[in-house]
């Protein structure tokens, strides 16, 4: 489940931060697909990670930006003096999302199950259109071609494969052991499996998934994939850093949310980025690394920047969310 994955991430994060579970004041987690998983999944994750039951905990839903928004709320809590140590992140288990049956008396002829993955995550609530369809339409407006998207996706998979082989991501991954079923041995997952599934040579031949009138550009290969995973970040006040004698990786400089019309959600990060740069008094040329718009990975892309920037470099992460929103976080490596 998502909370079980998150427990692994939280446990790994606090161990690597060099603090004890009881040092954490608060846990804030983003979780979108929570139907059928039980109430307040952040508490499940927190207790599963070995944190005391007295640890404050909140779960939030901002669609794909949930994990990043959790980090923003954690930073706000610390800046206000409400907490000194906060664990924030995001969790999803898309493969476990249930089907939904409306309550009430069943009509003559039966009822139709709804896919919770579509209803609660992938369909725009205003138009009923899949977010992939809306992204496809936005790509046409922005003159982003099918070839552009295929090449971008192919490069992303190549980089993922190279990073995995070279061990570049090892310091940001905590192994997850999955119990075997029906007498089969347990399996330990140590890296992202998605890059192993792609056949880049077949990319150009795939049919568009959402728009089938000859203008479609988004395919199963160049779109964001469905995943199970979790990410955790430990945020501390300056006083807590001194108290526990830890060495911080980076500092949160600024953050912002933005919104546009719902069907234009894919470009909403532009406005969140502009607001963050204005708050920080920086120009885009001063940003060393960008991480933008990998679906449901808001916390992970912030963590990636914190681990891989060089000292004093700025990194900016931004992500859109269905409904026309976006969030962005600017950090500086210490």
C-alpha positions in Angstrom: 0.0 0.0 0.0 1.0 3.6 -0.3 1.4 4.0 3.5 3.7 1.0 3.6 5.9 2.4 0.9 5.9 5.7 2.7 7.0 4.1 6.0 10.1 2.8 4.2 10.9 6.2 2.8 10.3 8.0 6.2 12.5 5.4 8.0 15.3 5.8 5.5 15.1 9.6 5.5 15.4 10.0 9.3 18.2 7.4 9.5 20.2 9.3 6.8 19.5 12.6 8.5 21.0 11.2 11.6 18.1 11.9 14.0 15.9 9.7 16.1 12.2 9.0 15.4 11.2 10.9 18.5 12.9 14.0 17.3 10.3 14.5 14.6 7.6 17.0 15.5 5.3 16.6 12.6 4.7 14.5 9.4 3.0 16.1 6.4 2.3 13.9 3.4 0.7 14.2 0.0 -1.6 11.4 -1.1 -4.1 11.5 -3.9 -5.4 7.9 -4.4 -6.4 7.3 -0.8 -9.8 5.6 -1.4 -10.0 2.3 0.5 -6.6 2.7 2.2 -7.9 3.8 5.6 -8.2 7.2 7.2 -5.3 9.7 7.6 -2.7 7.6 5.6 0.1 9.9 6.8 -0.5 8.6 10.4 -0.3 5.0 9.1 3.0 5.8 7.3 4.4 7.6 10.4 3.6 4.9 12.9 4.7 2.2 10.4 8.1 4.0 10.2 8.5 3.8 14.0 7.6 7.3 14.9 5.8 7.8 18.2 2.0 7.9 18.1 2.2 11.4 19.6 3.8 12.8 16.4 1.4 15.2 14.7 0.4 14.2 11.2 -1.5 15.6 8.3 -2.3 14.2 4.8 -3.1 16.6 1.9 -4.4 16.2 -1.7 -3.3 18.6 -4.4 -3.3 16.0 -7.1 0.2 15.7 -8.8 1.6 18.6 -6.7 0.7 16.9 -3.4 4.2 15.9 -2.4 5.7 19.2 -3.3 2.9 21.1 -1.4 3.7 19.0 1.6 7.3 20.3 1.6 6.0 23.8 1.2 3.6 23.4 4.2 6.5 21.9 6.2 8.7 24.9 5.5 5.9 27.2 6.5 5.3 25.3 9.8 9.0 25.7 10.6 9.1 29.4 9.6 6.1 30.1 11.8 7.8 28.4 14.8 5.1 25.7 15.0 7.6 22.9 14.4 11.4 22.4 14.4 11.6 19.0 12.6 9.1 18.0 9.9 9.1 15.0 7.6 7.3 15.8 4.4 6.7 13.9 1.1 4.4 12.1 -1.1 3.1 8.6 -1.6 1.0 6.7 -4.2 0.2 3.1 -5.0 -1.5 3.4 -8.4 -1.7 -0.3 -8.9 -3.8 -0.7 -5.8 -6.4 1.9 -6.7 -9.9 0.4 -6.2 -12.9 0.5 -8.5 -15.8 2.6 -7.3 -19.5 1.7 -7.1 -21.9 4.5 -6.3 -23.9 4.1 -3.1 -27.7 3.7 -3.1 -30.2 1.3 -4.5 -28.9 -0.5 -7.6 -31.0 0.5 -10.7 -32.6 -2.0 -13.0 -30.0 -3.3 -15.4 -27.2 -3.0 -12.8 -24.6 -0.4 -12.1 -21.2 0.5 -13.7 -18.0 0.4 -11.8 -15.8 3.5 -12.1 -12.0 3.4 -12.1 -10.8 5.2 -9.0 -7.6 6.0 -10.8 -9.4 8.0 -13.4 -12.0 9.6 -11.2 -9.6 10.7 -8.5 -6.4 11.4 -10.4 -6.5 11.3 -14.2 -9.8 12.8 -15.4 -10.4 16.5 -15.3 -13.4 17.1 -13.0 -14.8 20.0 -15.1 -14.7 18.4 -18.6 -14.5 14.7 -17.8 -11.5 14.6 -20.2 -8.4 12.6 -19.4 -5.5 14.9 -18.4 -3.5 13.3 -21.2 -6.1 14.5 -23.7 -5.9 18.0 -22.3 -2.1 17.9 -22.4 -2.2 16.7 -26.0 -4.4 19.7 -26.9 -2.0 22.1 -25.1 1.0 20.6 -27.0 -0.7 21.5 -30.2 -1.2 25.1 -28.9 2.4 25.4 -28.0 3.7 23.8 -31.3 5.2 20.9 -29.4 5.3 18.1 -32.0 5.1 14.3 -31.6 8.8 14.0 -32.6 9.7 16.6 -29.9 7.9 14.5 -27.2 9.3 11.2 -28.4 12.8 12.5 -28.3 12.3 14.1 -24.9 10.9 10.9 -23.5 13.6 8.8 -25.1 16.4 11.0 -23.6 14.7 10.8 -20.2 14.7 7.0 -20.3 18.3 6.9 -21.6 19.4 9.1 -18.7 17.4 7.0 -16.2 19.1 3.8 -17.4 22.5 5.4 -17.4 22.0 6.8 -13.9 20.8 3.4 -12.6 23.7 1.6 -14.1 26.3 4.1 -12.8 24.7 4.2 -9.3 24.0 7.9 -9.5 20.7 7.6 -7.8 21.7 5.1 -5.1 22.0 7.8 -2.4 18.3 8.8 -2.9 16.8 5.3 -3.0 15.8 3.1 -0.1 15.4 -0.6 -1.0 11.9 -2.0 -0.6 11.4 -5.6 0.1 8.1 -7.1 -1.1 6.9 -10.4 0.4 6.5 -13.2 -2.0 3.1 -14.8 -2.6 2.2 -18.5 -2.3 5.5 -19.6 -1.1 7.6 -17.6 -3.6 10.7 -15.8 -2.2 10.6 -12.1 -1.3 11.8 -9.5 -3.9 13.9 -6.5 -3.0 13.5 -3.5 -5.3 16.6 -1.3 -5.4 16.0 1.0 -8.4 13.3 2.4 -10.6 12.0 -0.4 -12.8 10.3 1.8 -15.4 13.3 2.4 -17.7 13.6 -1.4 -18.1 10.2 -1.7 -19.7 10.6 0.8 -22.6 11.5 -0.1 -26.1 12.8 3.2 -27.5 13.0 1.9 -31.1 9.2 1.3 -31.1 8.4 4.8 -29.9 7.8 6.4 -33.3 5.4 3.6 -34.3 3.0 3.8 -31.4 -0.5 5.3 -31.9 -1.6 8.3 -30.0 -3.7 7.3 -26.9 -6.0 10.2 -26.4 -6.5 12.2 -29.6 -7.2 10.0 -32.5 -8.1 12.4 -35.3 -4.7 12.5 -36.8 -3.4 15.4 -34.7 -2.7 13.4 -31.5 0.9 13.5 -30.1 0.7 11.8 -26.7 1.4 8.1 -26.6 1.8 5.4 -24.0 5.6 5.8 -24.3 6.0 9.6 -24.2 3.5 10.2 -21.4 4.1 9.9 -17.7 3.8 6.3 -16.6 1.7 4.8 -13.7 3.8 4.0 -10.6 3.9 2.9 -7.0 6.3 4.8 -4.8 7.0 7.3 -2.0 9.5 10.0 -1.1 10.4 11.6 2.2 12.2 14.8 3.1 13.5 15.9 6.5 13.2 19.7 7.1 14.6 21.4 10.1 14.9 24.9 11.6 18.3 26.4 12.1 18.0 25.8 15.9 17.2 22.1 15.3 20.2 21.7 13.0 22.5 23.0 15.8 20.7 21.0 18.5 21.1 17.6 16.6 24.5 18.4 15.1 23.4 17.5 11.6 24.8 18.8 8.2 22.0 20.1 6.0 22.0 19.5 2.3 20.2 22.6 1.2 17.9 25.4 2.3 14.4 26.3 1.1 14.7 29.8 -0.4 11.1 30.4 -1.8 8.0 28.6 -2.9 4.7 29.5 -4.6 1.5 28.2 -6.1 -0.3 29.4 -9.2 -3.4 28.7 -11.2 -4.8 28.9 -14.7 -8.0 27.6 -16.4 -8.4 23.9 -15.7 -7.7 22.7 -19.2 -4.5 24.6 -19.4 -3.0 22.9 -16.3 0.1 21.8 -18.2 1.5 25.4 -18.4 0.5 26.4 -14.9 4.1 25.8 -13.6 5.3 28.8 -15.7 3.4 31.1 -13.4 4.5 29.4 -10.2 8.1 29.6 -11.4 7.8 33.3 -12.2 6.4 34.0 -8.8 9.1 32.1 -7.0 11.8 33.9 -9.0 10.2 37.2 -8.1 10.1 36.3 -4.4 13.8 35.3 -4.4 14.9 38.2 -6.5 16.6 35.9 -9.0 16.7 35.6 -12.8 16.1 32.3 -14.5 19.8 32.4 -15.7 20.8 32.0 -12.1 19.1 28.6 -11.8 21.7 25.8 -12.2 19.2 22.9 -12.5 15.5 22.6 -13.2 13.1 19.7 -12.4 9.7 20.2 -14.0 6.4 18.4 -14.3 7.1 14.7 -13.7 3.6 13.6 -12.6 3.1 12.7 -8.9 6.8 13.3 -8.2 6.7 16.7 -6.5 8.7 15.6 -3.4 11.1 13.4 -5.3 12.3 16.1 -7.7 13.0 18.5 -4.8 15.0 15.7 -3.1 16.9 15.1 -6.3 18.0 18.7 -6.5 19.0 18.8 -2.9 21.3 15.8 -3.4 22.8 16.7 -6.7 23.3 20.4 -6.8 26.8 21.8 -6.2 27.5 24.1 -3.2 25.8 27.5 -3.5 23.9 26.5 -6.7 20.2 27.2 -7.0 17.7 24.5 -8.1 14.1 25.0 -9.0 11.4 22.3 -9.1 7.9 22.9 -10.4 4.9 20.6 -11.0 1.4 21.1 -12.3 -1.8 19.6 -10.9 -5.1 18.7 -12.5 -7.6 21.5 -12.2 -5.3 24.2 -13.4 -2.8 24.5 -10.5 0.9 24.3 -10.0 3.5 24.5 -7.3 7.2 25.5 -7.4 10.0 25.3 -4.8 13.4 27.0 -5.0 16.3 25.6 -3.0 20.0 26.4 -2.6 22.7 23.9 -2.0 24.7 24.4 1.2 
